[in-house]
Amino acid sequence: MVNNDNKWGIVYCPKKSKKFARKRWARIEHCLHERGVNYDYVQSEHPNSVPRIIDMLINNGYKTIVIVGGDSALNDAVNCLMATDKATRDSIDLGLIPNGLMNDFAHYWDAKEGNIEKSIDAIIAHRVRRVDLGCIRYVNANGEKCHRYFLNCVNIGLISAIMNLRQQVHRMFVFRGVSFLFSLLFMMFQRLDYKMSLKINSDVIKRKVMTVCVGNASGYGQTPNAVPYNGLLDVSVVYHPEMTQLIEGFYLLLTGKFLNHRSVHPYRTQEVTVHEAVKALVSIDGRLMKTPVGGYKINVVQEVVNFIIPV
């Protein structure tokens, strides 16, 4: 068997046209060759192929697996790692070259998408931090007990609906700002609150709620004080504001002052129990999931993945 201990296994997840994808990879490849990095790479043809590629790299003994992608690809990576035994997982370091739509987990570490050279240099420097994962445990439509890990956050309610809209709109409008503005416009026709029953620490919340974010990291600005290695989850529960307050809320979200909004109620906990969230969409690390049947729990799993700090 070939020894791949000292070779990077790279998963390249292109996000735009084939021409752009080729140019992007050519720049990455040039940087890798310039620095004498020993690597193999596989390009994903579809988001659904990412877990299969990561499993292949794990099974072939790569000890440094690098994701050239965004939050969803990183989510696939940590879930593949968590499906292995502890000894295998502990032997693998996960690296990142930001190349996604949002790149929120990269932004937590102040890593920028365009700075490929800096990202590769950070992987070469190999400063590793064991990070926490969040985990949502639920029952699916077939009555099966399921779970899914996350690095960044779980969103319940309006923000998940907006992310779903944004992904659909992004297929029509390539530019990030345009897709976001059109998503906000379409949001005017969306349901703005949901009947929820939640338990966070000793607090029981039974009322209409606009959105909930359970963050292991910054949660797309909704849990800006979360730290992915403190053994805790930050939670933002947003009650239904007036339209003027809603606009103010988006402004505070974009300027990093989301917790200052009067309708935002922050918590810090190890577990959130969702007894009820009627018709509220759920997304994990920016990707919509099939809505769980009945209640579900979200908890933290401490220091389980070796993550290479990307700066």
N, C-alpha and C positions, 0 to 999 in steps of 0.2 A: 504493500500500500504506500502511495506517495505521502511523504511527510509535508504537511501544509502548515506546521506550527508557526513558521516565521513569514508566512505569505498572507497578504490581505485577501479576503474574499469580498468583492465589491458588488453590491446590487445597485444597478443604475435604473432609476425610475424617471423616465422623461415625462415632461408635463405639457409640452406644446407640440408644434409641428415636427415632422421628421427632420426637416432641414435645421430647425433650431436645436433639436435633440442631438444631431450629428455635430453641430458647432460646439455645443456645450460639452459633449464628451471629448471632442478633440482638444479643448482647452484643459480639461481635467487630465486627459492622457498625457499631454505635453508636460504638465506640472509633475505628474507622477514619475515620468521618465527622467525629467530634469533632476529629480531628487533621488533617483535610483531605487524607487520603491518596487519591491517584488510583490506582484499581485495577479489575481485572476478576476475577471469581471463577467457578469451576466446582466443583460438588459431585459427588464420586464416588458412584455408586450401588452400587458393589461394589469390593472391593480390586483385582480384576482390571482395572478401568477406569482405575486411577491412571496406569500408564505411558502409555496413549493420551492422557490429558489433558495430562500433562507434555510429551510429544512435540508436541502441538498448540501449547502455550505457547512452546516453543522455536522451532518453525517460524514462529510469528507474531511473533517478534522481541522477546519480553519479556526484559528484562535483569535483573530481580529476580523470582525465582520463589519463592513462599512456600508451604511445606507446613504446613497445619493438620492434623497427624496425628502418628503415632508412628514407631517405628524401621523398620517395614516400608515405610511410605510414603516415608520418607527414603531407604531402600535403593532403591526404585524410581526416585527422583529422581536419585541419583548414577549409577545404571546407564544411565538415559536420557542424562544428560550425557556419560558416557564413550562412548556410541555416536556422538556427534557429532565433528566435527573439532576440533582443538585451538583454533583461532581462535574458533569459536563457544563452546566450553566456557569459555575464558578470559574471554569477554565477559559471562558470566552469573554472578550472585551468588545463592546459595541461602540462603533464610531459613526460620525455623522458629517456629511457634506450637505448643507441645506439646499433643497431643490424642490420645494413644495409650494402649495398655494398660500398657506398661512405661515408655516415654519415657526409655530409659537413656542415649542419646546426649545428650539435653537435660540429664539429671541430671549428666553429666560437667561441663557448663558451669555447673552450679548453677541451671539454669532450671526453674521450677516450672510445672506444668500450669495451675493455677488463676489465675496472674497474667498475664492476657491483656494488660492495659495495659502492663506492663513488657516483655513480649515484643514488642509492636508498637513501643514506644518504642526498643527495641534495634535493630529493623530500620530505623527512621527514622534512628537514629544511624549505622548502616551501618559498623560496625567489622568489616572483613573479614579473615579468616585463611585462607590456603591450607592445606588439610588433606590428610593422606595417606588413601589407601584401601588396604584389604586386598583380595586377589583370590584366589579359589579356582579352580584350573584342573583340569578333570576330563573324563572320557569318560562319555557317557550310555548308556542302554540300547540306543540305535540305533547305537552305535559312533561318534558324532559328538563331536569335540573342542569343549568348552564352557568358559565362564568366567563368573563372577559376582563383582562387586565388593561390598565391605561397608565400612560406616563404623564399626561397633561390634565385632562379633565373629563367629567361626564356632565353634559348639559341636558336639562329636562324642561320642556316647554318652548317658549317663544324663540330663544336663541337657536335651538335645534331646528325649528321651522325656518328661521332666517338662513342658517347654514345650508339647509336642504335647498332653499330657493337660490342661494348664491351659487351653489354647485351647478344647478340647472341653468341659471342665467349666464354663468361663466362659460358654458359651452357656446353661448351666442355672442358674448362680448369678452374678448380675450383680456382686455385691460382690467386689472384688479379694481381700480377705483370705480370704473363704469359699472362693473358687475355688482359692487357693493351698493352703489346708489340706486340701481334698478331693484336690488333686493329690498332696500328700504321702502321703495315706492310700492312694490308688490305686497309688502308687509301690511300696508294700510287695509288690505282685504283679508288679512289673517285673523284668526282668533287670538285675542290679546291676554286672556287669562284662563286658568284651568283649576278645577276643583282638586285640591291636594290634601293629603294627610301625611305628615312627616314627623319623625322623631329624631331630634338632634341633641345629643347629650340628655339632659333632663327636660328639655323643651318639647312639647307636643304642639304642632302647628296644624290646625284644621281650618282652612279657609281657601279663598281663591288666590292663586299665586300666578304671576306672569311668567317667571323663569327661575330655575334653580341651577347653580353651577357648583359642582363638587370638584375642587381643584387639588391636584397633587403638585402642580406648578401654576403658572400665572393665569391659566384658564381663559385665554384670549382677552385678558384685561379684567376679567370679573373676579379673580382671586389673586390680586397683585402681590399680596404678602405671603403667598404659599411658598414652601420650601420643600423640594422633593427628596430630602434626606433628614427630616426631623421627626418621622414617625407619626405625622398628623396630616389631616386633610383640612383645607380651608373651604368653607361653604358660604356662598352668597345666595340669599333668598330675596327675591324682588317681588314685592306686592304690586298690585295694579295701580300705576300712577295715572294722573291726567295726561292728556296728549302733550301739553307744554312741558310737563315733567319728564315725559318719555323722551322728547327731543333733547332736553337737558341731560338726561341719563346717557344718551348716545354720545353727546359731547364729552361728558366726563369719562366715558369708556375709552374714547379715542385719545384723551389727554392723560390717561393713567390715574384718574381721580375718582374712579367708579364708586369706591366705598364711601365717598362723601355725599352721595345722593340720599335724600331723605327716605326713599322707598326701599333702599338696600339694607338688608339685615345680615351682618356677617357672623360667622361662627367658626370655631376651630374644634375638631373632633377626630376620633379614630373610626367612627362608624355613623352612617346615616341610614335610617330605615324609611323607605317609602311605602307606606301602607296603601296609598291610593294616589294616582295622578291621571285623572280621567282624560283620555284622548291626547295626552301630552307626548309629543315625539321625544325620543331619547337619542342622543348622539355621544359617541365615544371618540375622543381625540379628533373631533371634527368630522367624523364619519357617522352617518345615520345608521342606527341599528333597528332591527325589527322590534317593535314595541313589546316589552315583556308582558306576560299574562299575570295579572294580579300584582301583589306587592313585590318588592325587591330590596336588597341591602347593598350598600356600598361601603367598603372598608379599606384600610391601608395595610399593605404587606411591606415590612420594613427591610431596607437594604438588601435587595435580592438580585439586582442586575449591575454588572460592571459597565459603567458608562464613561467613555473617554471625553473629558471636558473639551468642548470644541473651540476653545479660544486659547 
